[in-house]
Amino acid sequence: QVQLVESGGGKVQAGGSLRLSCAASGNIFRINAMSWYRQAPGKQRELVATITNTGTTNYADSVKGRFTISRDNAKNTGNLQMNNLKPVDTAVYYCKTAAYDGWYELRDYWGQGTQVTVSS
């Protein structure tokens, strides 16, 4: 089994920065893609950023140029650096990974989420 834990959420004023972290643990052989999603009240969950095992990144248009996704394969961790935060970024942020377990099965795993609140 694989578990993900997010951290780094909190309150920040518009224009500020936060760094979210995602730590994976358990029976991991290799993490494939890592992604960050977010969900604001009354809205659908949306994909924010993705990074592949080779380092290729992709961002939602709404965060491109402000957010940076990264990963450390040796530590099975991922990060989302969020700069120039705006009130519209307020949401619960979730880490998601596609990982091979010790029996080489590829499965999706989700973290519990961390709240990010941006005030004007």
Secondary structure, DSSP 8 states (H G I E B T S, - for coil): -EEEEEE--EEEETT--EEEEEEEEESEEEEEEEEEEEE-TTS--EEEEEE-TT--EEE-TTTTTTEEEEEETTTTEEEEEE-S--GGG-EEEEEEEEEEETT--EEEEE---EEEEEE-
